[in-house]
Amino acid sequence: MQEQYYNLLSDEDYVSVVELSQMLCVPESLIVEWIEHDVVCAKVKKNTYYIASGDIAKAKCACRLTCDLGVNASGIAIILQLRRKIQQLEAEIYGQR
């Protein structure tokens, strides 16, 4: 059995598409598709995409939506956008009480 070691990441850290692909057990091309649809944000350095560690949770959610429910990248982008809007509205509602 292969041992895996995980380092704790700060908000300023980045992971490559290859590393995220290995963490989530999905093809790199799927992660690139998420980047193209703004599901996760990435920066490019030497022809390699790097995803902010803060977006790993979004990538995990996108993985669940894709693998479990068959949602495509465009659908994931809309779902995550609506989810953020709901959270903002709930914060406004509960913040006023």
N, C-alpha and C positions, 0 to 999 in steps of 0.2 A: 504494500500500500504506500502510495506517495504522500509524504507529509506536506502540508501547505502552511505557510506562515503569512499572516496578514499584519501589516503595519497599520497603525492608526493614522488617518490622514487629517490634516488640518484643512480649513476652508480655502487656503491658498495653494494647495497641492493639486496636481493634475495626474491623470492616468491616461495612458495611450489607448487607442482603439483596440490594440492587440490585448492589452492587460484587461480591459473591460470585457472584451469578448471572452476571455478565459474565465473571468469571474462569474459571468452570467451564462456561460455555456451556449452562446449564440454566435452565428457567423459575423465576422467583421463587417461584411456588406450590409447587414441589418442595422448595425450601429451607425454606419455612414448614412444610411437612409434616414435614420432618426435625426442625424445632424442636419441633413438637407431639408427636413421638414420642421426644423427648430424645436424638436422634442427635447433635445439636449444641446447645450451650447459647447462649442469647441474652438480652440485656437489651433492654428497650423504652424508647425515649425519643422523645417526640413522635409516637406512633403508628408508629414505625419500629423494626424489629428490628435489633439490632447483634450480630454474632457475634464472640466473642473470637478473636484471631488464632491462639491455640493450638488452636482447633477447626477451622482450615482443613484440616489433614491429615485429620481425621475426615470433613469434607465431601468431600474428594477421594476418599476411600475409599468413601463413600456414593454418590458419583457413578459410580464404577466398578461398584459392585454393582448400581446401578439401571440404568445405560445398557448395560453389557455382559452382565449376567446376569438382568436383569429382576426383581430383588429389591425388594419393597415396603418402605416405611418401618418397619413393625413388624419385618420380617425383618432389616433392617439394624441396628436397635437391639439385637436379640438377638445377631446375629453380632458386633457390636462389644463387647457385654458379655462374651460368651464369650472373645473375643480378649484382652480385658483380664485376665480370670481366668486364662487360660492363661499369659500373661506373668507374672502374680503368682506362680503356682505354679512356673514355671520359675525365677524369681528365688530362690524359697525353696529349691528343689532344688539349684541350682548354687551358691547361697550357703552351703550347709551342707557342701560338699565341701572 
